[in-house]
Amino acid sequence: MGQVTETKNDSIPHVLQAIIQNETNHALWLNTLSLLEHIGSRKILLTQSSEDTSEMILRHATEEARHALFFKKAARTIQPEFRSGYQNSSLVRGTAARIYFAKLDTLVRRNLRKVFPEEKTFTYLAYLYTTTVIEKRAMVIYTAYDEILNQNGSPIRLTNLILEEEGHLSEMSAEMHRLDPNASERLAQLEAEEAKIFARFWRQISEFSLN
């Protein structure tokens, strides 16, 4: 995975540790994770709903939706009165989160369009690559977050969610390599580009955590 240049103050563990010290900010952060999982589930259903929809796709979409619900409920564990939707006021840098997802999706589609002109293959590979790159990033965040939650004695744990994400990655890797002879090289290139997009997004999360 591409490396994100960061200082100690905007490192992933440092920022997450700062966020969980404030209950309001922590609830907003959990709702932001819920939003990103919800966007992923919705994107899968919008792009992959056809007569060829497979069990794998349905399972991924369902699990992403369940993860969105998990984080939404977890926000109420932190703040029982939390009942917000996905308004920017109920998120940590909501616009930046949406832009991160949109830019990554555009990056993948632009890369693949040059190589896979046939629409069916292009759309399926776009789903596989976009989801893979995002879930690999999510694994970095979730693993660090789960460790911090554990260290701070939080009742929220991400163990099962992380296992499901690992299962997704394994399935999608097999499909990418089946359809794209340059899958390893392409994925490495996309991850390097994603790191730049993520760095800009995470910088805004870091700035929020310092407020």
N, C-alpha and C positions, 0 to 999 in steps of 0.2 A: 504494500500500500504506500502511496505517496506520503511523504512526511510533511507535517505542518510545522513551519517555523513558529515557535512560540516562546514567550518569556515565562518565568515562573508564575507571574500573576495571571496569565491567561491560559495556563496549562489546564487540561481537562480536569484532573483531580482537584486542583486549587479552586477553580471556578465552581465546581459542584459542591465542594465543601462549604464555600461561601454561601451558595444558594440555600442549602438545607438549614443554615443557621437562622433563617427568617421564615416563619411558617407561611406567611403570605406569598413570599417569593417562591417557596418550595411548592406550594399548591399551583401557582401559575406555571412553574416549570413542568410539573407532572401533566398539566393540561396541554402544554405545548408538545410534549411527547405524544399525548393522545391525538392531537391534531395531525402530527406527522404520520402516525400509524393509520389514521383515518384517511388521509390523502392517499396513502399507499393502497389501502383496500379499495377505495373508490376508483383509483386509476386502473387497477387490475381489472375490475368489473367493467369499466368503460371501454377498455381496449381489447379485452380477451373474451368478451361475451359473444359467442357464435356457436354454430353447430359443432365446432371442433373443441369446445371448452372441455378441458380434461379434469380428472379428479384432482390432480396436482394444483391446477389453477384455482379450483373451487376451495381447496383446503387452504391455499395461501391467502386468498381473499378473506376467507372466514377467520383465519387466525389473526390476520392484521386487524380486522374489525374487533376481534376479541381483545387484542392488545390495546386498542384505542379505548375500549371500555374499561380494561384493567387500570390504565393510567388515570382515566376520568374518576373511577371509584377511589383510587389511591389518593387523589387530591382531596377527597372528602375525609380520608383517614387523617390527613394533616389538618384540614379545616372542615369540620362537619357541616358548616353552613355553605360550603362551596357548591354552587349549583349552576355555574356559568356555562355558556356554549363556547364557541370559538371566536368570539369577538376579540379584537386586538387588545382590549383592556383586560381580558382574561387570560392573556398569554405573555410569555417572555419573548419580546421582539417578534410578534406574530407575522408581520410583513416580511421580515428577514427570513423567517422559517419557510414561508410560502415561496419566496424568491429562490432560496436554496434548492428546494425541490424542483421548481420550474426550470432553473438554469441547468441542473443536472440532467433532467429529462431532455432538454433541448440539445445539450452536449452529446448525449448518447445517440439521439435520433440523427443528428447531423453526421456523426461518425459512420453510422450504419447505412445511411441512405446512399452513400457513395459506393458501397460494396454489395448491398442486397436490394436490387431494384424491385424484386417481386414483393408485392405488398404483404402477403400473408407471412412470409418468412421474416420480412423486415419488422412487422408489428410484433411478432412473437419474440424475436431476438431483442427488440427494444425493451420489451417487458422484462426479459431475462437479465439483460445487462443493467438496466436502471435499478431494478430491484436488488440485484446482487451488490452493486456498488453502494447503494444506500444501506443495505443490511450489514455489509462489512463495516461501514462507518458506525452503524447502530451498535454493533458488537463491541467496538472500542468504547463507546459512550456507556453502554449498559454494563459492561464488565467493571469499568471504573466506578460507576454510580452504585452498583450493587455492593462493591467492596466498602464504599464510604457509608452506605446505609447500614451495613453490618457493623462497621466500626463504631457507629453512633447509636447502636441499639434500636434501630428503626424496625417497626413491625412489617414494613414493606420490603419484600425481597423479589428479585427478578430471576431467580434460578430457573423456573419452568419456562419463562419467556425466552431466556437465552438459549435453552435447549431447543426450543421450537425454531428459533432463528437459525441455529446451526443446521437443523434438518432442512430448512428452506435452502440454505446455501449449498448443501450437498446435492440436492435434487437439481437445482438450477445449474450448477457447475457441469453436471452430466449432460444436461440438455444443450448448454452452450458449446461444449466440446463436440457434441454429436453434429451440430449444425454449422459450426464455424471452425474451419481448420486452423485459424489464427486466434483462437479464443484466448489463450494465455497471454499473448502479446497485446491483444486489443484490450483485455481487462486491465493489464498493468498500465497501459496508456490512459485509459479512462479513470483509473484510480488516481493517477498523478494529477490529472486535470481536476478531479473532484476535490483533491486536497486543497487546491487554490480556492475553490468555491467555498469549501467548508471553513477555511481559515478566515474568510471575510465574515461569514455567518457567526463563527464562534467568537470573533472579536467583539461583536455586538452583544452576545450573551455575556461575555466577560465584563463589558462596560456596565451592563445591567446589574451584575452581581456586586459591583462596587458601590452602587447607589444606596 
